[in-house]
Amino acid sequence: MHTEHVRRAYSFVCLDCGHGWEDTYDIDVTVDDQARIIAAYHLDGKAVRSPLQSPRCPACERGKIRIMRPGRVATAHLYER
């Protein structure tokens, strides 16, 4: 088995309520003896589900979410003013 630790940032926007947020995940990626890839995601030190599988909006709890490149939400907030 081989495990690699990576950090990935994701930006999200809810298409229902317009809420936008960004999070950076610590991910332990393990390749087992049968070449299967297992990814364990952590956010703020807590184990969480993959943000790419059925994300939910923290503001309205709905699931119509668009995932974007990191930094897109911060850039959008600059233009709101």
C-alpha positions in Angstrom: 0.0 0.0 0.0 1.1 3.5 -0.7 -0.5 6.7 0.8 0.0 10.3 -0.4 -1.2 13.4 1.4 -2.5 16.2 -0.7 -4.4 19.5 -0.1 -7.1 20.6 -2.6 -9.2 23.7 -2.5 -12.7 23.9 -4.0 -15.1 26.8 -4.6 -18.8 26.1 -4.5 -21.9 28.1 -5.3 -25.5 27.1 -4.6 -27.7 27.5 -7.6 -30.8 27.7 -5.4 -29.9 30.5 -3.0 -26.8 32.0 -4.5 -24.6 31.3 -1.4 -20.9 30.8 -2.3 -18.1 29.3 -0.2 -14.6 27.8 -0.4 -13.0 25.1 1.5 -9.5 23.5 1.5 -9.5 19.7 2.1 -6.6 17.5 3.4 -6.9 14.2 1.4 -5.1 11.0 2.1 -5.0 9.0 -1.2 -4.1 5.4 -0.8 -3.4 2.9 -3.5 -4.0 -0.7 -2.2 -2.3 -3.9 -3.3 -5.0 -4.4 -6.0 -4.4 -0.9 -7.4 -7.7 0.5 -6.0 -7.6 4.1 -5.0 -9.1 5.1 -1.7 -9.4 8.8 -0.8 -10.1 10.0 2.8 -11.1 13.6 3.0 -10.6 15.9 6.1 -11.9 19.4 6.7 -10.6 21.3 9.8 -9.2 18.0 11.1 -12.5 16.2 10.9 -13.3 13.3 8.5 -15.9 14.3 5.9 -17.4 12.9 2.7 -15.9 13.9 -0.6 -17.1 17.4 -1.5 -17.5 16.1 -5.0 -20.2 13.6 -4.1 -23.6 15.1 -3.4 -22.5 18.5 -1.9 -25.1 20.4 0.2 -25.4 24.1 0.7 -24.6 25.1 4.3 -27.0 28.1 4.0 -30.2 26.4 2.6 -29.3 22.7 2.8 -30.2 22.1 -0.9 -28.0 20.2 -3.3 -28.0 22.1 -6.6 -24.3 23.1 -6.3 -21.8 24.1 -8.9 -18.2 23.3 -8.1 -15.6 25.8 -9.5 -11.9 26.4 -9.5 -10.4 27.7 -6.2 -10.6 31.5 -5.8 -13.7 31.9 -7.9 -16.0 32.8 -4.9 -13.6 35.4 -3.6 -13.3 37.0 -7.0 -17.1 37.1 -7.3 -17.4 38.8 -4.0 -15.1 41.6 -5.2 -17.6 42.4 -8.0 -20.7 42.4 -5.7 -19.8 45.7 -4.1 
